[in-house]
């Protein structure tokens, strides 16, 4: 198996990925909100049908049918961070510390 070369460059904190547990928690929250909205669509469709609002309940049922697909796509969407600028390479030519002197 061939090894792929890896980049030994520094990773900036702005592009570092979030921890796995934080990423999963964010995805779970998104999914929970989507499924809560789906449940509200079902309840709203039932109430609209009982209230005699004939045009509203089909829209809410359609939303309840489409929302699981949207919820799964949003839950599986990974959060990525990208930079829009490149760091400039600075080569230090001046010495930062002076020569070591005698100890007292």
C-alpha positions, 0 to 999 in steps of 0.5 A: 500500500502506497503512503501518501505524503502529508503536509507538515504545515501548521494548522491555523485555529480558524480552519481547525475542525470542531471536535467529533462530539461537538459536531455530532451534537450540532447535527443532532440538534439540527435533526431534532429541530427539523423533526419537531417542525415536521411534527408541528406540520402534522398537528397543524394539518389536523387542526386546519382540517378540523377548522375547515381551512381547506387550502392549508392542510395539504401544504402542511402535509406536503411539508411533513413529507418533505422535511425528513429528507431535508432533516437527513441532509442537514444532519449529514452535512459536515461543518467545514471551515475554510480560509480566504487568505494565505499566510505570508512566509516570513523568513527571519534574517535577524538573530533574536537572541544575542550570543551567550555571555559568561555566567556569574 
